[in-house]
Amino acid sequence: MARLGCVGNGATRIVAARPAGVHAPCPPRRDGPGHSRGRLAFRPSPGAAAPHPPPCLRTARMSDRPPTDAARPLRVFMVGATGTIGRATLRALVRHGHDVTAFVRPGRGGERPSFPAGVTVREGDVTSRESIARDGFAGERYDAVVSCMASRTGAPDDARAIDHRAHSQLLAAAQGAGVTRFVLLSAICVQKPTLAFEAELQASGLTWSIVRPTAFFKSLSGQVERVRQGKPFLVFGDGTLTACKPIADDDLAEFIAGCLVDGARANRILPIGGPGPAQTPREQGEQLFALAGRPPRFKQVPVALLDTIIAVLGTLGAVIPPLRAKAEFARIGRYYATESMLVWDATRGRYDADATPEFGTQRLADHFARLLRGEVTDDRGEHAVF
């Protein structure tokens, strides 16, 4: 483990989430998944620890009209601009006329992607408030901060250092630079370090938006090459344990940038997915086989295998510290294998695809087709699974 205004399409809708308060993280499940499917809702098995994405208060269509204050360009300070979502968001901000400064890590040399013309690039240490203020803001005033920054590995120490502490340093420096708006890219299922910073942001006095997307296209594209090579598509259980509404980088970027000017998204936790309907892994695999012109072939991986791996690594981690982190990664893997990336309905005790907001125009099947034709590539980096 992110454009101004709304995409002009008739299917765009948004859920207004609870404007304040801290929500518990999504805990690992303690038993088998056993989701039952009905009306695109997915229910955890009895006794499972229920995850807690932000509760949704109502569903409403998002207007296709541009926000009333969209004509005024903002001076935006951005972190996390070198990742795939960050690059898309940077393009969106520039496209809509904002004056953007991208604050990046030093010494990346040839690793750094090319930025759009007009973007100011400054280098420094994002974990240091002094460096952010001195090297980033450089004594200048800014209107807003957009953060697509996240820990590179998701390991506990990395998450605490980046998802919490670095963001806390950024918030303090931003307040000193006159920033009044802060847009944070989070996730529909957040870990404790991110939740801790979200609480700080909500209590900061700034106008804030916390964007919690569902699944990214690149996260679901790891088996394209397997299918191209004639190998089976791997699924956990029977492939129907979970579902999600994947969202494209550019659609998510447009939504994030729109948070700067759309008053309806101010001081809100905003779960967001791409165009529906929700898809299970098996449905994703069937789409991929059809696009590749091959008959569907699936290989089922039992969830119990992950439980065994977690137990072994957890036991060995007591005496071999590096294995503790591997056990944590295995727990995260089990979570994503057994929990849907959809809005959680606490009243009914299930995931609700109908209540999961939709935004944008791009669909996962179109992305699969472009990958198969070699028109695009996915950079999954350290987040690759298959």
Secondary structure, 3 states (H helix, E strand, C coil): CCCCCCCCCCCCEEEEECCCCCCCCCCCCCCCCCCCEECCEECCCCCCCCCCCCCEEEEEECCCCCCCCCCCCCEEEEECCCCHHHHHHHHHHHHCCCEEEEEECCCCHHHCCCCCCCCEEEECCCCCHHHHHHHHHCCCCCCEEEECCCCCCCCHHHHHHHHHHHHHHHHHHHHHCCCCEEEEECCCCCCHHHHHHHHHHHCCCCEEEEEEECCECHHHCCCHHHHHCCCCEEEECCCCCCCECCECHHHHHHHHHHCCCCHHHCCEEEEEECCCCCECHHHHHHHHHHHHCCCCCEEEECHHHHHHHHHHHHHHHCCCCHHHHHHHHHHHHHHHHHCCECEEECCCCEEECCCCCECCCCCHHHHHHHHHCCCCCCCCHHHCCC
